[in-house]
Amino acid sequence: MSELYATIPVSARKTVPTARGHKNTGITSEVCAWTGKIVSKIEWDAAENDYRFTVSMEPHHGKGDTMELMTGLVGSKETVERLYNK
């Protein structure tokens, strides 16, 4: 059974596509524009014994900047660390 799920609830499609992930694979999504993309990942953090998320800005087709924006444990606002403006 999958532990991680991703959906695209709003798009030009008539159906809502989904993706599944596991502890050993994690799950990654990329939302792209011609000027760059936003990448969000959820991966198992063995040291924390919990899932960690990261959100970053990355180039898309050679355009855009690279920068990690935020990280933390999924479901715990106390662990969120903003990585921009540092």
PyMOL commands that set and color helices and strands:
alter all, ss='L'
color gray80, all
select helices_A, chain A and resi 77-79
alter helices_A, ss='H'
color red, helices_A
select strands_A, chain A and resi 4-7+18-21+27-33+36-45+50-58+67-73+81-82
alter strands_A, ss='S'
color yellow, strands_A
deselect
rebuild
show_as cartoon
